[in-house]
Amino acid sequence: MTIPYTHILDLAREAEPPANGILSRTVFQNDQIKAVVFGFGPGQELSEHTAAKPALLYFVQGEASLGLGDDVQAAQPGTWVHMPAQLKHSIKAKTPVVMLLVLLKS
């Protein structure tokens, strides 16, 4: 018997950044997590907001400014962030960006 799994060879291809706008696509979901890949066109942003659950961000490609609480941090390929529930956060893409968001449900 094979245990089911999810395999994505190239996460960046799952959400190629549009020229103008933001693309999002759920790539995995179960009772514990929801994984959503985002593609941001250059200059696009998600305004400041909070999430009810903790989350992880992983930047696959591109450069962005990341608001985390009162701080602004740089993001580039390889940047990883853990955000506790209710942390104010925002994202502004400087270049085309692909980012993985993992929401922790439990």
C-alpha positions as CSV (number, residue, x, y, z in Angstrom):
1,M,0.0,0.0,0.0
2,T,1.3,3.4,-0.9
3,I,0.7,6.3,1.5
4,P,-0.7,9.3,-0.3
5,Y,1.6,12.3,-0.7
6,T,1.9,15.6,-2.6
7,H,4.8,16.3,-4.9
8,I,5.4,19.6,-6.7
9,L,8.6,19.6,-8.8
10,D,8.7,23.4,-9.4
11,L,6.6,25.5,-7.0
12,A,7.4,28.7,-9.0
13,R,5.5,27.2,-12.0
14,E,2.4,26.8,-9.9
15,A,1.9,30.6,-9.6
16,E,3.9,32.4,-12.3
17,P,3.6,36.1,-11.4
18,P,1.2,38.0,-13.6
19,A,2.4,41.2,-15.3
20,N,-0.1,43.2,-13.2
21,G,-2.0,41.7,-10.3
22,I,-1.8,38.8,-7.8
23,L,-2.5,35.2,-8.4
24,S,-3.1,32.7,-5.7
25,R,-3.6,28.9,-5.8
26,T,-4.2,26.4,-3.1
27,V,-1.7,23.5,-3.7
28,F,-2.5,21.4,-0.6
29,Q,-5.1,21.3,2.2
30,N,-5.9,18.9,5.0
31,D,-7.1,19.2,8.6
32,Q,-3.8,20.6,9.9
33,I,-2.6,23.0,7.1
34,K,-3.5,24.9,4.0
35,A,-0.7,25.7,1.5
36,V,-1.3,28.5,-0.9
37,V,1.2,29.7,-3.5
38,F,1.1,33.3,-4.6
39,G,2.4,35.1,-7.6
40,F,2.8,38.9,-7.3
41,G,3.4,41.2,-10.3
42,P,6.1,43.9,-9.7
43,G,4.7,46.7,-7.5
44,Q,1.7,44.6,-6.3
45,E,0.9,44.4,-2.6
46,L,-1.3,42.9,0.0
47,S,-2.2,45.6,2.5
48,E,-1.8,45.2,6.2
49,H,-4.0,42.5,7.7
50,T,-3.9,39.8,10.4
51,A,-4.7,36.0,10.4
52,A,-6.5,34.1,13.0
53,K,-4.0,31.2,12.9
54,P,-0.2,31.0,12.8
55,A,1.4,31.0,9.4
56,L,4.7,30.3,7.6
57,L,5.9,32.2,4.5
58,Y,8.6,31.0,2.2
59,F,9.8,33.2,-0.7
60,V,10.6,31.1,-3.8
61,Q,11.6,33.9,-6.2
62,G,11.8,37.6,-6.4
63,E,12.3,40.5,-3.9
64,A,9.7,42.1,-1.6
65,S,9.3,44.3,1.4
66,L,7.5,42.5,4.2
67,G,5.7,44.3,7.0
68,L,5.8,42.3,10.3
69,G,4.2,44.1,13.2
70,D,6.0,47.5,13.4
71,D,9.0,46.2,11.4
72,V,9.8,46.1,7.7
73,Q,12.0,43.3,6.5
74,A,13.5,42.4,3.2
75,A,12.4,39.2,1.5
76,Q,14.3,37.3,-1.3
77,P,14.5,33.8,-2.6
78,G,15.0,31.5,0.4
79,T,13.5,33.9,3.0
80,W,11.4,32.0,5.6
81,V,9.1,33.6,8.2
82,H,7.0,32.2,11.0
83,M,4.1,34.6,12.0
84,P,2.1,34.0,15.2
85,A,-1.7,34.5,15.0
86,Q,-2.9,38.1,15.0
87,L,0.5,39.6,13.8
88,K,-0.1,42.5,11.5
89,H,1.6,41.9,8.2
90,S,1.8,43.1,4.6
91,I,3.7,42.3,1.4
92,K,4.9,44.6,-1.4
93,A,6.6,43.0,-4.4
94,K,9.6,44.9,-5.8
95,T,10.1,42.4,-8.6
96,P,7.9,39.4,-9.7
97,V,7.5,37.3,-6.6
98,V,6.4,33.7,-5.9
99,M,5.7,33.0,-2.3
100,L,4.3,30.0,-0.4
101,L,1.9,30.6,2.5
102,V,1.3,27.7,4.9
103,L,-1.6,28.4,7.3
104,L,-1.4,26.2,10.5
105,K,-5.0,25.2,11.3
106,S,-4.4,23.3,14.6
